[in-house]
Amino acid sequence: MSYVEIPGARVPVRMWADPATVEDGALRQLQNVATLPWVRGLAVMPDVHYGKGATVGSVIAMRDAVCPAAVGVDIGCGMSAVRTSLTANDLPGDLSRLRSRIERVIPVGRGMHTDAVDPARFHGLPTAGWDAFWARFDSVAESVRFRRERAALQMGTLGSGNHYIELLLDSEGSVWLTLHSGSRNIGKELAEHHIGVAQKLPYNQGLVDRDLAVFIADTPQMAAYRNDLFWAQEYAKYNRTLMMALLKDVIRKEFKKAKPVFEPEISCHHNYVAEERYDGMDLLVTRKGAIRAGSGEYGIIPGSMGTSSYIVKGLGNTAAFNSASHGAGRRMSRSAAKRRFTTRDLEDQTKGVECRKDSGVVDEIPGAYKNIDQVMEQQRDLVEVVAKLKQFVCVKG
């Protein structure tokens, strides 16, 4: 489908979704964003749903301003994917050992490594810039600097919520590795610090929603936020890189006879800010629950545990600011999902997938998410499908 345009106070709201299917709270949030003096464009992805301040699944282009709540508290959250030389024929009948091995090697939930993971231990992993990256930690917000050791120990860990590691098969029977995670606790603390700073600034006092507080160009607050934002985005990318290296090690050990080979990694943020140019203007483009889908650029659009995921190539649709959805998108809140579904429902909806099937992950049940195939149909003018994947192992935080 092409987009539906809804009038907004300063810019129209371009929606790659049926407005009738978007909850009222999310529609109000979109209209609120359209009132901001600095906004130059707003694109809404088909996985759109209610979030804090700004909806998840929205792309906001601003001139000389950025809204930290429109990035989300998990700065740099995103995905990585790797195709392997393994095939369905290489897989054992019992996948529980493989899942357990992954969970032992990569800490999940609030867990962290006992010792910081040294990237130099992985053959072929680029380490240039690693020391410079950590040296820059001394310039982030003073209120979080005491978290340095924790941040180092959480590098290469999964987290909780909707974060996961999966093994999947494509239509040709090839095995893929994917993972979804972000900047862990350090990104969250940096985000919350700056959101608090922005909400107290004089020029944000008259906004329709205090959660839409912004930083504006050429101010010390904007400079401080940009420094911490880009550091956290880099942390998230390094986090996924280390996790993928750890995951590959597990696969090598579990499939020694097959001698697996790994193709180049596909990686994309979906909670971040980028400096981009549209219609002759330099803009700060915030993608919250959206990936960049420039012409020919690879991306990852996952479903939920038990459904399909997609490797895609962007079509470079500038009406959407070269963007696409970051996944299926929730159709109900976590609390609503826990009220609605049982562990028996979870077992039924994840049949054939080696994964947790306990009450702790009921809020991640496929039924709590939108239909991923329908979401993909709604963005045919944003991306083309390269591969459709179906998971057989899912590790949840």
C-alpha positions as CSV (number, residue, x, y, z in Angstrom):
1,M,0.0,0.0,0.0
2,S,1.0,3.6,-0.3
3,Y,0.6,5.9,2.6
4,V,-2.6,7.5,4.0
5,E,-2.2,11.2,4.8
6,I,-3.9,12.7,7.8
7,P,-3.8,16.5,8.4
8,G,-1.6,17.7,11.2
9,A,-1.0,21.1,12.9
10,R,2.3,21.8,11.2
11,V,3.0,18.7,9.0
12,P,0.7,16.0,7.6
13,V,0.9,12.6,9.2
14,R,1.9,10.0,6.6
15,M,0.7,6.6,7.6
16,W,1.6,3.2,6.1
17,A,-1.2,1.7,8.2
18,D,-5.0,1.8,8.3
19,P,-5.8,4.7,10.7
20,A,-8.9,2.7,11.8
21,T,-6.6,0.1,13.3
22,V,-4.4,2.5,15.3
23,E,-5.5,2.9,18.9
24,D,-6.7,6.4,19.9
25,G,-3.8,7.0,22.3
26,A,-1.3,6.5,19.5
27,L,-3.2,8.7,17.1
28,R,-3.2,11.5,19.8
29,Q,0.6,11.1,20.2
30,L,1.1,11.4,16.4
31,Q,-1.1,14.6,16.4
32,N,0.9,15.9,19.3
33,V,4.2,15.4,17.5
34,A,2.8,17.3,14.5
35,T,2.3,20.4,16.7
36,L,6.1,20.8,17.5
37,P,7.6,24.0,16.0
38,W,10.7,22.1,14.8
39,V,9.0,19.2,13.1
40,R,9.4,19.0,9.3
41,G,7.9,15.6,8.6
42,L,6.3,12.6,10.3
43,A,6.1,9.1,8.8
44,V,4.2,6.3,10.5
45,M,5.1,2.6,10.0
46,P,2.6,-0.3,9.8
47,D,3.8,-1.6,13.2
48,V,2.8,1.6,15.0
49,H,1.5,1.5,18.5
50,Y,1.4,3.6,21.7
51,G,4.7,4.5,23.4
52,K,6.1,7.0,25.9
53,G,5.8,10.5,24.4
54,A,6.1,9.4,20.8
55,T,4.6,6.2,19.3
56,V,6.7,3.2,18.5
57,G,6.8,2.8,14.8
58,S,7.2,6.5,14.0
59,V,9.9,8.5,12.0
60,I,10.2,12.1,13.0
61,A,12.2,14.6,11.0
62,M,13.1,17.8,12.8
63,R,15.2,20.8,11.9
64,D,17.7,22.1,14.6
65,A,16.0,20.0,17.3
66,V,15.7,16.4,18.6
67,C,13.3,14.8,21.1
68,P,15.0,12.3,23.4
69,A,11.7,10.5,24.2
70,A,11.1,10.0,20.5
71,V,14.3,7.9,20.4
72,G,13.2,5.7,23.3
73,V,15.0,4.7,26.5
74,D,16.8,1.8,24.8
75,I,19.1,4.0,22.7
76,G,20.5,2.1,19.7
77,C,18.2,-0.9,20.1
78,G,18.3,-3.0,16.9
79,M,19.1,-6.3,15.3
80,S,21.8,-8.3,13.7
81,A,21.5,-11.3,11.3
82,V,24.0,-13.8,9.8
83,R,23.3,-16.5,7.2
84,T,25.4,-19.7,7.8
85,S,26.5,-22.6,5.7
86,L,24.4,-25.0,8.0
87,T,21.2,-26.4,6.6
88,A,18.2,-28.1,8.1
89,N,19.9,-31.5,7.6
90,D,22.6,-30.5,10.0
91,L,20.2,-30.0,12.9
92,P,19.8,-32.5,15.8
93,G,16.4,-33.9,16.7
94,D,16.6,-32.4,20.2
95,L,17.4,-28.7,20.2
96,S,17.2,-28.2,24.0
97,R,21.0,-28.6,24.4
98,L,21.7,-26.0,21.9
99,R,19.4,-23.5,23.6
100,S,20.9,-24.2,27.0
101,R,24.4,-23.7,25.6
102,I,23.5,-20.3,24.2
103,E,21.9,-19.3,27.5
104,R,25.0,-20.3,29.4
105,V,27.4,-18.3,27.2
106,I,25.3,-15.2,26.7
107,P,23.8,-13.7,29.9
108,V,20.1,-12.9,29.6
109,G,17.7,-10.7,31.6
110,R,19.6,-8.5,34.1
111,G,22.6,-10.8,33.9
112,M,26.1,-9.8,33.0
113,H,29.5,-11.4,32.4
114,T,31.7,-12.2,35.3
115,D,34.6,-10.5,33.4
116,A,34.4,-8.1,30.5
117,V,34.5,-9.8,27.1
118,D,37.7,-9.0,25.3
119,P,36.9,-8.6,21.5
120,A,40.5,-9.5,20.7
121,R,39.7,-13.2,21.6
122,F,37.5,-13.5,18.5
123,H,39.4,-14.1,15.2
124,G,38.6,-11.6,12.6
125,L,36.5,-9.4,14.8
126,P,37.4,-5.7,14.1
127,T,38.8,-4.1,17.3
128,A,39.9,-0.8,15.9
129,G,38.3,2.1,17.8
130,W,37.4,-0.1,20.8
131,D,39.8,1.7,23.2
132,A,38.8,5.1,21.9
133,F,35.1,4.2,22.4
134,W,35.7,3.4,26.1
135,A,37.9,6.5,26.5
136,R,34.9,8.6,25.5
137,F,32.9,7.2,28.5
138,D,34.6,9.9,30.6
139,S,32.7,12.5,28.6
140,V,29.2,11.2,29.2
141,A,26.8,12.6,31.8
142,E,28.5,12.7,35.1
143,S,25.4,11.2,36.9
144,V,26.0,7.8,35.1
145,R,29.8,7.6,35.1
146,F,29.8,5.4,38.2
147,R,28.2,2.7,36.0
148,R,31.3,2.1,33.9
149,E,32.1,-1.3,35.4
150,R,28.5,-2.5,35.0
151,A,28.4,-1.2,31.4
152,A,31.6,-3.1,30.6
153,L,30.2,-6.3,32.1
154,Q,26.9,-6.0,30.3
155,M,28.6,-5.6,26.9
156,G,27.7,-8.7,25.0
157,T,24.5,-9.5,27.0
158,L,20.9,-9.8,25.8
159,G,18.7,-8.0,28.3
160,S,15.0,-8.8,28.8
161,G,11.5,-7.8,27.4
162,N,11.3,-8.3,23.7
163,H,15.0,-9.0,23.3
164,Y,16.0,-12.4,21.9
165,I,18.4,-14.6,20.1
166,E,17.0,-16.9,17.4
167,L,18.1,-19.6,15.0
168,L,15.9,-19.7,11.9
169,L,15.5,-21.5,8.5
170,D,14.9,-19.7,5.2
171,S,12.9,-21.2,2.3
172,E,16.0,-22.9,1.0
173,G,16.8,-24.6,4.2
174,S,19.7,-22.4,5.2
175,V,20.2,-21.7,8.9
176,W,20.3,-18.0,10.0
177,L,21.3,-16.5,13.3
178,T,19.5,-13.3,14.5
179,L,19.6,-11.3,17.7
180,H,17.8,-8.3,19.1
181,S,19.2,-6.1,21.8
182,G,20.3,-2.5,22.6
183,S,22.4,-0.4,24.9
184,R,21.4,-2.2,28.0
185,N,21.1,-0.4,31.4
186,I,23.7,2.3,30.5
187,G,21.6,3.5,27.5
188,K,18.5,3.6,29.6
189,E,20.1,5.7,32.3
190,L,21.5,8.1,29.8
191,A,18.1,8.5,28.1
192,E,16.3,9.1,31.4
193,H,18.9,11.6,32.5
194,H,18.5,13.7,29.3
195,I,14.7,13.4,29.2
196,G,14.7,14.9,32.7
197,V,17.0,17.7,31.6
198,A,14.9,18.5,28.6
199,Q,11.6,18.6,30.5
200,K,13.0,21.4,32.7
201,L,14.1,23.7,29.9
202,P,12.1,27.0,29.5
203,Y,11.2,26.5,25.8
204,N,9.6,23.1,26.6
205,Q,7.1,24.4,29.1
206,G,4.3,25.2,26.7
207,L,4.3,21.8,24.8
208,V,1.1,19.8,24.5
209,D,3.0,16.8,26.1
210,R,5.9,17.2,28.4
211,D,7.3,13.9,27.2
212,L,7.9,15.6,23.8
213,A,10.5,18.0,25.4
214,V,13.3,18.7,22.9
215,F,16.9,19.9,22.8
216,I,17.5,22.7,20.2
217,A,20.7,23.3,18.2
218,D,23.6,25.4,19.4
219,T,22.8,24.9,23.1
220,P,25.0,23.1,25.7
221,Q,22.2,20.7,26.5
222,M,21.9,19.6,22.8
223,A,25.7,19.2,22.6
224,A,25.7,17.0,25.8
225,Y,22.8,14.9,24.5
226,R,24.3,14.4,21.1
227,N,27.6,13.2,22.7
228,D,25.8,10.7,25.0
229,L,23.3,9.6,22.3
230,F,25.9,8.7,19.7
231,W,28.1,7.0,22.4
232,A,25.1,4.9,23.4
233,Q,24.2,4.0,19.8
234,E,27.8,2.8,19.4
235,Y,27.6,0.8,22.6
236,A,24.5,-0.9,21.3
237,K,26.2,-1.8,18.0
238,Y,29.3,-3.2,19.9
239,N,26.9,-5.1,22.2
240,R,25.3,-6.9,19.3
241,T,28.7,-7.5,17.6
242,L,30.1,-9.2,20.7
243,M,26.9,-11.3,21.2
244,M,27.0,-12.5,17.6
245,A,30.7,-13.5,18.1
246,L,29.8,-15.4,21.2
247,L,26.8,-17.0,19.4
248,K,29.0,-18.1,16.5
249,D,31.4,-19.7,18.9
250,V,28.5,-21.8,20.3
251,I,27.5,-22.8,16.8
252,R,31.1,-23.8,15.9
253,K,31.3,-26.0,19.0
254,E,27.9,-27.6,18.5
255,F,28.3,-28.3,14.8
256,K,32.0,-29.2,14.7
257,K,31.6,-31.8,12.0
258,A,29.7,-29.4,9.7
259,K,32.4,-26.7,10.0
260,P,30.0,-23.8,9.7
261,V,30.9,-20.8,7.6
262,F,29.3,-17.4,8.3
263,E,28.3,-14.8,5.8
264,P,28.8,-11.0,6.5
265,E,26.7,-9.6,9.2
266,I,23.6,-7.5,8.6
267,S,23.0,-5.0,11.4
268,C,20.5,-2.2,11.9
269,H,19.4,0.2,14.7
270,H,15.7,0.8,15.1
271,N,15.8,3.3,18.1
272,Y,18.1,6.0,17.0
273,V,18.9,9.4,15.5
274,A,20.6,10.1,12.2
275,E,21.7,13.3,10.4
276,E,20.1,13.2,7.0
277,R,19.2,15.6,4.2
278,Y,15.7,15.9,2.6
279,D,14.2,18.6,0.4
280,G,17.4,20.7,0.7
281,M,17.3,20.7,4.5
282,D,19.7,19.1,7.0
283,L,17.4,17.3,9.4
284,L,17.7,15.2,12.5
285,V,15.7,12.0,11.8
286,T,14.5,10.0,14.8
287,R,13.5,6.4,14.2
288,K,11.7,4.9,17.2
289,G,10.7,1.4,16.2
290,A,11.7,1.9,12.6
291,I,14.7,0.9,10.5
292,R,16.5,2.9,7.8
293,A,15.5,1.5,4.4
294,G,17.6,3.5,1.9
295,S,17.8,2.2,-1.7
296,G,19.6,-1.2,-1.6
297,E,20.3,-1.1,2.2
298,Y,19.7,-4.4,4.0
299,G,17.5,-4.6,7.1
300,I,15.8,-7.0,9.4
301,I,12.1,-7.0,10.2
302,P,11.2,-9.7,12.8
303,G,7.9,-11.1,13.7
304,S,7.2,-12.5,17.2
305,M,8.4,-15.8,18.7
306,G,6.6,-18.5,16.7
307,T,6.1,-16.4,13.5
308,S,8.1,-15.4,10.5
309,S,10.9,-12.8,10.2
310,Y,12.2,-11.1,7.1
311,I,15.5,-10.0,5.7
312,V,14.7,-7.0,3.4
313,K,16.3,-4.5,1.1
314,G,15.3,-0.9,1.2
315,L,13.6,0.8,-1.7
316,G,14.6,4.4,-0.7
317,N,11.1,5.9,-0.3
318,T,11.8,9.5,0.6
319,A,8.1,10.0,1.6
320,A,8.9,7.7,4.5
321,F,12.3,9.3,5.1
322,N,13.9,6.1,3.7
323,S,12.4,4.0,6.5
324,A,10.4,0.8,7.2
325,S,8.9,-0.9,10.2
326,H,11.1,-2.6,12.9
327,G,8.9,-5.6,13.4
328,A,5.3,-6.7,13.8
329,G,4.5,-4.2,16.5
330,R,2.4,-4.9,19.6
331,R,-1.4,-5.0,19.3
332,M,-1.8,-5.1,23.1
333,S,0.2,-4.1,26.1
334,R,2.2,-6.5,28.2
335,S,-0.2,-6.3,31.1
336,A,-3.1,-7.0,28.7
337,A,-1.3,-9.9,27.2
338,K,-0.8,-11.4,30.7
339,R,-4.5,-11.1,31.4
340,R,-5.6,-12.5,28.1
341,F,-3.2,-15.5,27.6
342,T,-2.1,-18.5,29.5
343,T,1.0,-20.7,29.4
344,R,-1.1,-23.2,27.5
345,D,-1.8,-20.6,24.8
346,L,1.9,-19.9,24.7
347,E,2.7,-23.5,24.2
348,D,0.2,-23.7,21.4
349,Q,1.4,-20.6,19.6
350,T,5.1,-21.5,19.8
351,K,4.7,-25.2,18.8
352,G,7.8,-26.4,17.0
353,V,10.0,-23.7,18.5
354,E,12.6,-24.6,21.2
355,C,12.0,-21.8,23.6
356,R,10.8,-20.8,27.1
357,K,7.1,-21.6,27.5
358,D,6.6,-20.3,31.1
359,S,4.5,-17.5,32.6
360,G,7.6,-15.2,32.6
361,V,7.3,-14.7,28.8
362,V,3.5,-14.9,28.3
363,D,3.6,-11.2,27.4
364,E,5.8,-12.0,24.4
365,I,3.2,-14.5,23.0
366,P,2.7,-14.2,19.2
367,G,-1.0,-13.3,19.9
368,A,0.1,-10.1,21.6
369,Y,1.6,-8.9,18.3
370,K,0.3,-7.8,15.0
371,N,0.3,-10.1,12.0
372,I,3.8,-9.8,10.5
373,D,2.7,-10.8,7.0
374,Q,0.0,-8.1,7.0
375,V,2.6,-5.6,8.2
376,M,4.9,-6.6,5.3
377,E,2.1,-6.2,2.8
378,Q,1.5,-2.7,4.0
379,Q,5.0,-1.6,3.3
380,R,5.6,-3.1,-0.2
381,D,6.7,0.4,-1.4
382,L,9.3,0.7,1.4
383,V,11.2,-2.6,1.2
384,E,11.6,-5.7,-0.9
385,V,11.8,-9.1,0.7
386,V,15.2,-10.9,0.4
387,A,14.5,-13.9,2.6
388,K,11.6,-15.1,4.8
389,L,12.7,-16.9,7.9
390,K,11.1,-19.2,10.5
391,Q,12.7,-19.7,13.9
392,F,13.3,-23.1,15.5
393,V,15.2,-21.9,18.5
394,C,14.4,-18.7,20.5
395,V,16.3,-17.5,23.6
396,K,14.4,-14.9,25.5
397,G,15.6,-12.6,28.3
